[in-house]
Amino acid sequence: MRAAAIHIAWANLPIADVDTIVGRGRTLILAPHPDDESLGCGGLIAELCRQGRTPLVVVLTDGTGSHPGSSTMNAAALQRLREQEATDAVRALGLTDTDALVFMRLRDTAAPHAGPAFEEAVTRLAALAADCETICAPWAHDPHCDHVAAHLMACAVAARTGIRHRAYPVWGWTLPRDTSLPPGQARGWRLDIARDVSAKRSAVTAHRSQHGCLIDDDPEGFTLPSALLTACLRPYEVYLKP
């Protein structure tokens, strides 16, 4: 199956409510980097907060890989900045409980896929998920190593604890049209977030360092591409059965 066909299939998945997608219990949202929580699940976070069902948002890596060449923003300063941006972002979505946002601070671009460090991360995530019914993590084929790591960790947590697992695409929306993917990549639902698009846009904007207008001394620094922003700011979000 080609990515172009999968994108069309995602855009035509049935609309479902929050209970159908993540159940009635608490949801753990696993974001590979500060900003993925807003890009992939901002609407879901906003809807859960509106219903008084505060989700647990866990950010896997420290985000320090976005501007490695900056002379004015070292890794420690960038980590602090990106964590503050994430805090501001989830607040824009209605998440004001500081205990509901957890930073695991694994190194950006180096989240483990296997081995002792992977098992340690899974054990910590399983403990965090002790009162959760569902874990949402990136789609298996999101083309970024940390997104793959987050997906694998979510699979392991779900297998260990028995909680429900849902996958959300972020970079998967930008895969070249002719990318070949295995079958079964369009099983799931769309969540209607039309009334939350404004809040989601504010949350994405809160990640100022990722928009190319804050750190200007790293020519190779990361900037969120317009194609990704367009895809992630649609009036719906996609949640898949892994």
N, C-alpha and C positions, 0 to 999 in steps of 0.2 A: 504494500500500500504506500502511495506517495504522500508526502507532507501536504501537498495542495488538497488532496482528497480528505485528509484528516482534518485540516482546518475548516473545510466546508462542513464536514460531519459534526465537528464541535459546535459550529454556529447554528446547527439545526438539532442539537440535543434537546430533549424535552425540558421544559421549565418545571422546576420542583421547588418546594419550600425547604426551609432550613431543617425541619424535623426529618424530612425524607433524606436529605443529603448527609447530615451529621448526627441525627438523633436528637434526643431531648437532654442528654447529659452534657457535661462540660467538654469543650473541644480544645485540643492542643494544636496550635498552629506553629509548625516548624519552618522558619525562614533561614535559608542558607546565609544570607547577608542582611545587614540593615538596609532595608528598602523592599525586599522581596515580600515581607508581610503586607505591605501596602499594595504593591504591584499585583500580587497574586490573589490576596485574600482581603483586601481593604473593605469590600462590600460586605463580606461575611462577618468580619469583625464588627462593622458598624451595625449590622442587623442583630447580631447576638447581643451587643451592648444595649441596643434599643429595647430588647426583650428582657433585659436584666440578667442575662446569662453570660457573665464575663468570661471570655475565653482566656486561655493561657497562651501567650505569645513567646516563643523561644527563638532567639537569634543564635544561629550556630557558630558563625565566624565573626572575627573582630572587624572586618571591613577594611583592613589596612592595606589591601592589595590594590586599591583603586587609584592611588597617586604615589607610587613608589619613588618617583623621581623628584618629588617636591623638596625644596630646600627650606621652605618656611613651615612645613607641616610634617613633622616627624611621625613615626608610627604611633607613639603614645598619644600625641595630640590628635592625630586622625582618628584613633579609636575613640577617644573621648567625644570628639565632634560627632562621629557617626552614631554613637549611642545616644547622644542628646537629640540628634535628628530623629532617630527611631522613637524616642520618648515623645517628642513633639508630634510625630506622625500618628502614633496610636491614640494620643490625646485628641487629635482632630477627628478620629473615628469614634470617639466616645469612651475610650479605655483610659480611665484615670487612676485605677488601682496600680500603684507602682510595683506591688508584689506580683502582678499578673504579666509583667514583662521581664524575661530572664535572658541574660547574655552569657552564653557558654564560652565565648572568647577563644575558640580554636583559631588557628592562623588562617587568614584568608588565602584561598587558592591551595590550601594544604589539608583540608578536612579529610580524615582517613576513610578509606573504603573497606579496609579489613585490618586484622591484626589487633594487638593489645590496646592501642589508642582508640580504635573503632569500638571495641568491646567496652572500654571505659565510658565512652560517650553514650553508647546504647544503655548501659546500666544507669547512668545519670538521667537519661531521658525517660527510661521506664519508671524511675522513682518520681520524676516530675509528673508523669502521666497517671499516677496512682489513683487520682480522683477524676480521671477523664474517661469519656466514652469513645472518643474519636481522635485520631491524629491525622492532620492534613499536612502533606509535605509535597515537594515538587514532583512533577511527572518524571518517570524513569528516563525519558529521552530528552529532557532539557539539556541543551548542549553546553554545560558548564560543569567542571569537575566537582565543585562544591554542591551543586544541585543534585548531582548523581549521588554524592555521599549522603546528603540529607534524605534522599529517597531510600537508599539502602538501610540507613538507620531506622527510618520509619517502618520499613518492612520488618526489620529485626525486632523493634519494639512491639509491633502488632503481633508478631509470632510469639513473643515471650509473654505478653500480657493478655492477649485475646481481644484487644480493643479494635474498633473499626478503623480502617485505613482508607483515606481519600487522597487523591493526587490532584494537584493543580498545575497547569502549565504557566510558565513565565517566558523564558527564552524559546520554548517550543513553538510559540507563535511566529518566531522569526526564521524558522528553519527554511532553507531553500525549497522551492516548490517541488523539485524532483528528488528530494531526499527519500530514500527507501526506508520504510519502517515495518516492523512485524505487524501482523494482524491483531485486532483486539484493542486498538488504541482509542476507540471512540465509544466506550461504554460508560455512561454516566449521565450527568444532568447539567443544565444551566441554572444559575441562581439569578433571578431578576434583581438588579441593584440600581434600577433607574433613580430611585429616590436618594440613593447614597453616592451617586457619581460625583457630586460636588464635594462631599466630604472626602471621598477617595482621592480626588484630584488635589485637595488641600494636603492630604497625607503624603502623596507622592511628591508634591512640591516642597514639603518640609525637609526632604532629603536634599538640601541645597547643594551640598558638595558633589552630588552626582549629576548636576545639571550644567556643569561647565562654567558657572558664574561665580565661584567662590575661591577655588584654588587654581591660580592662573600661571604657576611657574613650573608646570610639568606638561610638556608638549604631548607626552604619551598618556596623560591622565585619562581616566574613564569618564565618559559622558553618556547618559542614557539616550539611546537613539530614538528618533521620532517615531520610527516604525513600531518599536516596542511600546512606547507610550500610547500610541494610537490603539494598538491591540489591547492593552491592559486597561484602557479607560473606556471600553465599551459599556453599554448599560447592562451587561451580564458578566458573570464569572463562570468558569467551567470547572467542574469537579468530577473526577474520573474514578472508576473502580480500577485499582492497579491490577 
